[in-house]
Amino acid sequence: MKRLTTILLLSVFAIGLPAVALRILHTNDSHGAYHSVPGACGSYESLWEHLDHNRSTAERCIYLDAGDQQTGSAFSAQKYAGAVGGAVIAAFNRLGLDAATYGNHEYDHSPENIQRLTHLANFPFINSNIVNKDDGKPRFKPWHIIEKDGVKVGIMGLMTLELGEKVKAQNVADISLLPYKQAVELYLDEVDRASDLVVLITHNGFEADSLLATQLDGRVDLIIGGHSHHVLEPAVQVNGIWIAQAGSHLRFLGVLDLEVEDDRITSLQSRLEPITLEASKENPLSFFVKQVSDEIEAELGRVIAHLPVDWQPNKYESTVLSKWMANALYKQYQDVADIAILNNGGFRRFIAAGDVTLRDMHEMLPFENYVNIFSCYGSDLIAWLGLNEADPIAKAFDVCDYSDIDTDALQADKLYRVVSHDYLVGQWDKYLAFEPFDVHDTGELILDAIQRQLVQEYGVER
């Protein structure tokens, strides 16, 4: 690595380099957490307070984020400054983020939307393994140098290789993903020469990060990860490379206090600082968050229904929620469909029995998925039912639920019409194990169809 610059020397005549202190603050998988929920998430306002305190008590400090800033709240579902999720970027701009990498949820909307998010950011989004499918060139800035008082930190970013399984196929149709090690090696020599410390910010998950660490050498000093929502306290070391991760939903701020000497980390102390539920006083984010929150409340705060029971998501089991959702979609399209199939991973929040607002439904169904109708044979459905029963055991993917139908009466050679959405249709090899045909995109958001049925069954007049 390049030697620490002489500005850091206690004396130009000193023998060797003194240890230099650096604090790295980090978050991941914040998922639009704009208001505090006890035991569930912090907020941008309270995060600002923790960042401010840590910056004021450190000689030099940088703040990094490991992706999935988007999807999970009405705050991230709103269009702001021309982009869905633009308000989230505006919040991180105010938080003084130094660099971030993309998570899979940044790809929940169109490729054009992710470009708009990138342009709104005052900080660089770094990714080293997303390349154009046509020419193999990097889609985004593959590496970046952050300099703090003479300390140069080289940043590279990585996206999970499971991206294609996590989002709609059309959102990733024009990109490819390089294997992690291959992507790192493409730029590592150059980044190493230009920096005093090499940090990977990754959205791979802890297991993938740990495996990657065994494949790398001492030129990489630290991996700050996301995706798996691991609460790593303290940070762990694999093959001499430190790995840190800070849970999810802004429950914690990761704090790493390093000493760097002779181009390596000579000591590291880590902690996860619980983010207080409420900011103790107004700060530069307060007015902005209140402004957006008030707009959300005005548009989505209206009560539309009253639930008789709790709705609790579960990716791997049929629940009251998942069965109701499948039946609701079928009822809306029963004139043109024989059965509805929905993947349980598409239901994203708990809603208690009682009043349900439009905001609740936007957060329950945050993805921009459109109702699709397709054809298959009874033999396909019979085979799929067997696969769906096996998935909860292996837990390779979330399972699907389906509308009420006599499965014993399915006829192998009969043609059936199925109503679902474009994400499941695009991921047929994962969820269905048969390829749908005669696919018709209705152009209707599944959120709209489900809300319509909710009001019909449980609607209230206000």
C-alpha positions as CSV (number, residue, x, y, z in Angstrom):
1,M,0.0,0.0,0.0
2,K,1.0,3.6,-0.4
3,R,2.7,4.9,2.7
4,L,0.7,7.2,5.0
5,T,1.5,10.8,3.9
6,T,4.1,12.7,5.9
7,I,1.4,15.1,7.3
8,L,0.7,12.3,9.8
9,L,4.3,12.0,11.0
10,L,5.1,13.3,14.5
11,S,8.5,14.1,13.2
12,V,10.1,13.9,9.8
13,F,13.0,12.3,11.6
14,A,11.0,9.7,13.4
15,I,11.8,6.1,12.8
16,G,8.8,4.2,11.3
17,L,5.2,5.5,11.2
18,P,3.1,6.3,14.2
19,A,-0.3,4.6,14.7
20,V,-3.0,6.7,13.2
21,A,-6.6,6.6,14.6
22,L,-9.6,6.3,12.3
23,R,-13.2,5.8,13.2
24,I,-15.5,4.1,10.7
25,L,-19.2,4.4,11.2
26,H,-21.4,2.0,9.3
27,T,-25.1,1.0,8.7
28,N,-26.8,-1.5,6.4
29,D,-30.3,-2.6,5.4
30,S,-32.0,0.5,6.7
31,H,-35.1,-0.1,4.5
32,G,-36.6,3.4,4.7
33,A,-36.7,3.5,8.5
34,Y,-37.9,7.0,8.9
35,H,-39.7,6.7,12.3
36,S,-38.8,4.8,15.4
37,V,-40.6,1.7,16.3
38,P,-39.7,0.2,19.7
39,G,-37.8,-3.0,19.3
40,A,-38.0,-2.8,15.5
41,C,-36.2,0.2,14.1
42,G,-34.5,3.5,14.7
43,S,-34.9,6.6,12.5
44,Y,-33.0,9.0,10.4
45,E,-33.3,11.8,13.0
46,S,-32.0,9.7,15.8
47,L,-29.2,8.3,13.6
48,W,-28.1,11.8,12.8
49,E,-27.7,12.4,16.6
50,H,-25.5,9.3,17.0
51,L,-23.4,10.2,14.0
52,D,-22.9,13.7,15.2
53,H,-21.7,12.5,18.6
54,N,-19.3,9.9,17.2
55,R,-17.9,12.4,14.7
56,S,-17.3,15.0,17.5
57,T,-15.3,12.5,19.6
58,A,-13.1,11.1,16.9
59,E,-9.9,12.7,15.4
60,R,-10.9,11.5,11.9
61,C,-14.1,9.7,10.9
62,I,-15.9,8.3,7.8
63,Y,-19.4,6.9,7.4
64,L,-20.3,4.0,5.1
65,D,-23.5,2.2,4.2
66,A,-23.7,-1.4,2.8
67,G,-27.0,-1.2,0.9
68,D,-30.7,-1.8,1.0
69,Q,-31.5,1.8,1.9
70,Q,-34.7,1.3,0.0
71,T,-38.0,-0.7,0.3
72,G,-39.9,-1.3,3.6
73,S,-41.7,2.0,4.4
74,A,-44.0,4.5,2.9
75,F,-41.1,6.9,3.0
76,S,-39.1,4.9,0.5
77,A,-42.2,4.1,-1.6
78,Q,-42.9,7.8,-2.4
79,K,-41.7,9.5,-5.5
80,Y,-39.4,12.4,-4.5
81,A,-37.3,14.5,-6.8
82,G,-38.3,12.3,-9.8
83,A,-37.3,9.0,-8.2
84,V,-39.1,6.4,-6.1
85,G,-37.2,6.4,-2.9
86,G,-35.6,9.8,-3.6
87,A,-36.5,11.0,-0.1
88,V,-34.3,8.2,1.3
89,I,-31.3,9.6,-0.7
90,A,-32.1,13.1,0.5
91,A,-32.0,11.8,4.1
92,F,-28.6,10.2,3.6
93,N,-27.3,13.3,2.0
94,R,-28.2,15.1,5.2
95,L,-26.6,12.4,7.3
96,G,-23.3,13.1,5.6
97,L,-22.8,9.6,4.1
98,D,-19.3,9.3,2.6
99,A,-19.9,6.2,0.3
100,A,-22.4,3.4,-0.1
101,T,-22.9,0.3,-2.2
102,Y,-26.1,-1.0,-3.8
103,G,-28.4,-3.6,-2.2
104,N,-30.8,-5.8,-4.0
105,H,-33.7,-3.6,-2.9
106,E,-32.3,-0.7,-4.8
107,Y,-33.2,-2.8,-7.9
108,D,-36.9,-3.2,-6.9
109,H,-37.8,-0.6,-9.4
110,S,-36.6,0.1,-13.0
111,P,-33.0,0.5,-14.0
112,E,-33.9,4.1,-14.8
113,N,-35.0,4.6,-11.3
114,I,-31.7,3.4,-9.9
115,Q,-29.9,5.8,-12.1
116,R,-32.0,8.6,-10.8
117,L,-31.3,7.6,-7.2
118,T,-27.5,7.6,-8.1
119,H,-27.7,11.1,-9.5
120,L,-29.6,12.4,-6.5
121,A,-26.9,11.3,-4.1
122,N,-24.2,13.7,-2.9
123,F,-22.1,10.6,-2.0
124,P,-20.8,8.0,-4.4
125,F,-22.5,4.6,-4.9
126,I,-19.6,2.1,-5.4
127,N,-19.9,-1.3,-7.1
128,S,-17.2,-3.5,-8.5
129,N,-19.1,-6.5,-9.8
130,I,-22.1,-5.2,-11.7
131,V,-21.2,-5.0,-15.4
132,N,-23.1,-4.3,-18.7
133,K,-24.3,-7.5,-20.3
134,D,-23.4,-6.3,-23.8
135,D,-19.9,-5.0,-23.4
136,G,-18.8,-6.2,-19.9
137,K,-17.9,-2.7,-18.7
138,P,-18.6,-1.7,-15.1
139,R,-22.1,-0.2,-14.8
140,F,-21.1,2.0,-11.9
141,K,-18.1,3.5,-10.3
142,P,-16.0,0.4,-9.3
143,W,-13.9,2.0,-6.6
144,H,-13.4,5.3,-4.7
145,I,-10.8,6.9,-2.4
146,I,-11.9,8.8,0.7
147,E,-9.2,11.0,2.3
148,K,-9.4,12.1,5.9
149,D,-6.5,14.2,7.2
150,G,-4.0,12.4,5.0
151,V,-5.4,8.9,5.6
152,K,-6.6,7.4,2.2
153,V,-9.2,4.8,2.4
154,G,-9.9,2.8,-0.7
155,I,-13.5,1.6,-1.1
156,M,-14.8,-1.2,-3.4
157,G,-18.4,-2.4,-3.4
158,L,-20.1,-5.8,-4.1
159,M,-23.6,-6.9,-4.9
160,T,-25.0,-10.3,-4.0
161,L,-24.8,-12.8,-6.7
162,E,-28.4,-13.7,-5.8
163,L,-29.7,-10.4,-7.2
164,G,-31.4,-12.0,-10.2
165,E,-33.5,-14.2,-7.8
166,K,-34.5,-11.2,-5.6
167,V,-36.0,-8.8,-8.1
168,K,-38.0,-8.8,-11.3
169,A,-36.2,-10.2,-14.3
170,Q,-36.6,-7.1,-16.4
171,N,-34.9,-5.0,-13.8
172,V,-31.6,-6.8,-14.3
173,A,-32.0,-7.9,-17.9
174,D,-29.1,-5.7,-19.2
175,I,-26.5,-6.5,-16.5
176,S,-24.3,-9.3,-15.4
177,L,-22.6,-10.0,-12.1
178,L,-19.0,-11.0,-11.7
179,P,-17.9,-13.4,-9.0
180,Y,-16.8,-11.6,-5.9
181,K,-13.1,-12.5,-6.0
182,Q,-12.8,-11.8,-9.7
183,A,-14.3,-8.4,-9.3
184,V,-12.1,-7.5,-6.4
185,E,-9.0,-8.7,-8.2
186,L,-9.8,-6.5,-11.2
187,Y,-9.2,-3.3,-9.2
188,L,-7.3,-4.4,-6.0
189,D,-3.8,-3.5,-7.2
190,E,-4.8,-0.1,-8.3
191,V,-6.8,0.6,-5.2
192,D,-4.0,-0.8,-3.0
193,R,-1.4,1.6,-4.5
194,A,-3.7,4.6,-4.1
195,S,-4.7,4.0,-0.5
196,D,-3.5,3.3,3.0
197,L,-6.5,1.0,3.8
198,V,-8.7,-1.1,1.6
199,V,-12.4,-1.6,2.6
200,L,-15.0,-3.6,0.9
201,I,-18.6,-2.5,1.4
202,T,-20.7,-5.5,0.4
203,H,-24.3,-6.6,0.1
204,N,-23.5,-10.3,0.0
205,G,-24.5,-11.6,3.4
206,F,-22.2,-12.8,6.2
207,E,-21.6,-16.3,5.0
208,A,-20.6,-15.0,1.5
209,D,-18.3,-12.4,3.1
210,S,-16.7,-15.0,5.3
211,L,-16.0,-17.2,2.3
212,L,-14.7,-14.3,0.3
213,A,-12.3,-13.4,3.1
214,T,-10.7,-16.8,2.9
215,Q,-10.0,-16.2,-0.9
216,L,-8.3,-12.8,-0.4
217,D,-5.0,-11.6,0.9
218,G,-3.7,-9.0,3.2
219,R,-4.2,-6.2,0.8
220,V,-7.9,-6.1,1.9
221,D,-8.2,-4.9,5.5
222,L,-11.9,-4.8,6.2
223,I,-15.3,-5.9,4.9
224,I,-18.4,-4.0,6.0
225,G,-21.4,-6.1,5.0
226,G,-25.1,-6.2,4.7
227,H,-28.0,-8.3,3.2
228,S,-28.1,-11.0,5.9
229,H,-29.1,-8.6,8.7
230,H,-26.4,-10.1,11.0
231,V,-25.8,-8.4,14.4
232,L,-22.1,-8.8,14.6
233,E,-20.8,-7.7,18.0
234,P,-17.9,-7.8,18.2
235,A,-16.6,-7.7,14.6
236,V,-15.0,-11.0,13.5
237,Q,-11.7,-11.7,11.8
238,V,-11.4,-14.3,9.0
239,N,-8.1,-14.9,7.3
240,G,-6.8,-11.7,8.9
241,I,-9.6,-9.6,7.4
242,W,-12.1,-8.0,9.7
243,I,-15.8,-8.4,9.0
244,A,-18.5,-6.1,10.4
245,Q,-22.3,-5.8,10.0
246,A,-24.9,-3.8,12.0
247,G,-28.2,-5.7,11.9
248,S,-30.9,-3.8,10.0
249,H,-33.6,-1.1,10.1
250,L,-31.3,1.4,11.9
251,R,-31.5,-0.5,15.2
252,F,-27.7,0.0,15.5
253,L,-24.9,2.2,14.4
254,G,-21.7,0.3,13.8
255,V,-18.7,1.9,15.3
256,L,-15.1,0.7,14.4
257,D,-12.2,2.4,16.1
258,L,-9.0,1.5,14.2
259,E,-5.4,2.2,14.5
260,V,-3.5,2.0,11.2
261,E,0.2,1.6,11.2
262,D,2.6,0.6,8.4
263,D,-0.4,0.1,6.0
264,R,-2.3,-2.3,8.1
265,I,-4.8,-2.3,11.0
266,T,-2.8,-2.8,14.1
267,S,-5.8,-2.7,16.5
268,L,-9.6,-2.6,16.1
269,Q,-12.3,-2.1,18.6
270,S,-15.9,-2.5,17.5
271,R,-19.3,-1.9,19.0
272,L,-22.9,-1.7,17.9
273,E,-24.4,1.4,19.3
274,P,-28.2,1.0,19.9
275,I,-29.9,3.9,18.1
276,T,-32.2,5.7,20.5
277,L,-35.9,5.7,19.8
278,E,-36.3,9.4,19.5
279,A,-33.8,12.2,18.8
280,S,-33.4,14.3,22.0
281,K,-33.7,17.6,20.1
282,E,-34.3,19.0,16.6
283,N,-31.5,18.5,14.1
284,P,-30.9,19.2,10.4
285,L,-33.1,16.2,9.5
286,S,-36.1,17.1,11.6
287,F,-37.8,19.5,9.3
288,F,-37.2,17.4,6.2
289,V,-38.5,14.1,7.8
290,K,-41.5,15.9,9.2
291,Q,-42.3,17.5,5.8
292,V,-42.2,14.1,4.0
293,S,-44.0,12.4,6.9
294,D,-46.8,14.9,6.8
295,E,-47.2,14.4,3.0
296,I,-47.3,10.6,3.6
297,E,-50.0,11.1,6.3
298,A,-52.0,13.4,4.1
299,E,-52.0,10.9,1.2
300,L,-51.9,7.6,2.9
301,G,-53.0,8.0,6.5
302,R,-56.7,7.4,5.8
303,V,-58.3,4.3,7.4
304,I,-59.8,2.1,4.7
305,A,-60.6,-1.2,6.5
306,H,-60.9,-2.9,9.9
307,L,-59.1,-6.3,10.2
308,P,-60.8,-8.9,12.4
309,V,-57.4,-10.8,12.9
310,D,-53.7,-10.0,12.9
311,W,-51.8,-10.3,9.7
312,Q,-48.4,-11.9,10.3
313,P,-46.1,-12.6,7.4
314,N,-44.2,-15.9,7.2
315,K,-42.0,-16.7,4.2
316,Y,-42.1,-20.5,4.8
317,E,-45.7,-21.2,6.0
318,S,-49.2,-20.7,4.9
319,T,-50.8,-18.1,7.2
320,V,-54.1,-16.3,7.6
321,L,-52.4,-13.4,5.8
322,S,-51.0,-15.3,2.8
323,K,-54.2,-17.3,2.3
324,W,-56.3,-14.2,2.4
325,M,-54.1,-12.5,-0.1
326,A,-54.3,-15.3,-2.6
327,N,-58.0,-15.6,-2.2
328,A,-58.4,-11.8,-2.5
329,L,-56.5,-11.7,-5.8
330,Y,-58.5,-14.7,-7.1
331,K,-61.8,-13.0,-6.3
332,Q,-60.7,-9.9,-8.2
333,Y,-59.9,-12.0,-11.3
334,Q,-62.2,-15.0,-10.9
335,D,-63.9,-14.3,-14.3
336,V,-60.6,-15.0,-16.1
337,A,-58.6,-17.2,-13.7
338,D,-59.0,-20.6,-12.1
339,I,-56.5,-20.1,-9.3
340,A,-54.3,-17.4,-7.7
341,I,-50.7,-18.1,-6.7
342,L,-48.5,-15.6,-4.7
343,N,-45.1,-15.9,-3.1
344,N,-45.2,-15.3,0.7
345,G,-42.0,-13.3,0.6
346,G,-43.9,-10.5,-1.1
347,F,-45.8,-9.7,2.2
348,R,-43.5,-7.4,4.2
349,R,-45.0,-6.2,7.4
350,F,-47.1,-7.2,10.4
351,I,-50.5,-5.5,10.7
352,A,-52.4,-5.9,13.9
353,A,-56.1,-6.5,14.0
354,G,-58.0,-3.2,13.9
355,D,-57.8,-0.2,11.6
356,V,-55.8,-0.5,8.4
357,T,-54.6,2.6,6.5
358,L,-53.4,3.0,3.0
359,R,-49.9,3.4,4.4
360,D,-50.1,0.0,6.0
361,M,-51.0,-1.5,2.7
362,H,-48.2,0.3,0.9
363,E,-45.8,-1.1,3.4
364,M,-47.3,-4.6,3.3
365,L,-47.0,-4.7,-0.5
366,P,-44.1,-2.3,-1.3
367,F,-43.0,-3.8,-4.6
368,E,-44.0,-2.4,-7.9
369,N,-45.5,-5.7,-9.0
370,Y,-48.2,-5.9,-11.7
371,V,-51.0,-8.5,-12.0
372,N,-50.2,-11.2,-14.6
373,I,-52.4,-14.0,-15.9
374,F,-50.9,-17.0,-17.5
375,S,-51.7,-20.5,-18.7
376,C,-50.4,-23.9,-17.6
377,Y,-51.6,-27.5,-17.4
378,G,-53.0,-29.4,-14.5
379,S,-49.8,-31.6,-14.5
380,D,-47.8,-28.4,-14.0
381,L,-49.8,-27.4,-11.0
382,I,-49.7,-30.9,-9.5
383,A,-45.9,-31.0,-9.8
384,W,-45.7,-27.4,-8.4
385,L,-47.7,-28.4,-5.3
386,G,-45.1,-31.1,-4.5
387,L,-42.3,-28.6,-4.9
388,N,-44.1,-26.0,-2.8
389,E,-44.5,-28.6,0.0
390,A,-40.8,-29.4,-0.1
391,D,-39.6,-25.8,0.0
392,P,-40.5,-25.0,3.6
393,I,-38.2,-27.8,4.7
394,A,-35.2,-26.8,2.6
395,K,-36.0,-23.1,2.9
396,A,-34.2,-22.4,-0.4
397,F,-36.8,-19.9,-1.3
398,D,-40.0,-18.5,0.2
399,V,-43.0,-20.6,-0.5
400,C,-46.2,-19.7,-2.3
401,D,-49.7,-19.7,-1.2
402,Y,-52.7,-20.2,-3.4
403,S,-56.4,-19.6,-3.5
404,D,-58.9,-22.2,-2.3
405,I,-59.2,-24.9,-4.8
406,D,-59.8,-28.7,-4.7
407,T,-56.3,-29.8,-5.5
408,D,-57.4,-33.5,-5.7
409,A,-59.7,-32.5,-8.6
410,L,-56.9,-31.1,-10.8
411,Q,-56.8,-32.8,-14.2
412,A,-53.4,-33.4,-15.6
413,D,-54.2,-32.6,-19.3
414,K,-56.6,-29.7,-18.6
415,L,-55.5,-26.1,-19.3
416,Y,-55.7,-23.7,-16.3
417,R,-55.4,-19.9,-16.1
418,V,-53.4,-18.6,-13.1
419,V,-53.5,-15.1,-11.7
420,S,-50.3,-13.9,-10.1
421,H,-47.8,-11.0,-10.6
422,D,-44.9,-10.3,-12.9
423,Y,-42.2,-11.0,-10.3
424,L,-43.3,-14.6,-9.8
425,V,-43.8,-15.1,-13.5
426,G,-40.3,-13.8,-14.2
427,Q,-38.9,-16.1,-11.5
428,W,-40.9,-19.2,-12.6
429,D,-37.8,-21.5,-12.5
430,K,-37.5,-20.7,-8.8
431,Y,-41.1,-20.7,-7.7
432,L,-43.0,-22.8,-10.2
433,A,-40.6,-25.2,-11.9
434,F,-42.7,-24.9,-15.0
435,E,-42.6,-22.0,-17.6
436,P,-45.9,-20.1,-17.8
437,F,-47.3,-19.5,-21.3
438,D,-49.8,-17.1,-22.8
439,V,-48.8,-14.5,-20.2
440,H,-50.9,-11.4,-20.1
441,D,-49.8,-8.4,-18.1
442,T,-53.0,-6.6,-16.9
443,G,-51.1,-3.3,-16.2
444,E,-52.7,-3.2,-12.7
445,L,-50.6,-3.0,-9.6
446,I,-51.2,-5.9,-7.3
447,L,-51.5,-3.4,-4.5
448,D,-54.5,-1.8,-6.2
449,A,-56.3,-5.2,-6.7
450,I,-55.7,-6.3,-3.1
451,Q,-56.8,-3.0,-1.7
452,R,-60.0,-3.1,-3.7
453,Q,-60.8,-6.5,-2.2
454,L,-59.8,-5.4,1.3
455,V,-62.3,-2.5,1.1
456,Q,-65.0,-4.9,-0.3
457,E,-64.6,-7.3,2.6
458,Y,-63.5,-5.2,5.6
459,G,-64.0,-1.6,4.4
460,V,-65.1,1.2,6.8
461,E,-66.7,4.5,6.1
462,R,-65.0,7.5,7.6
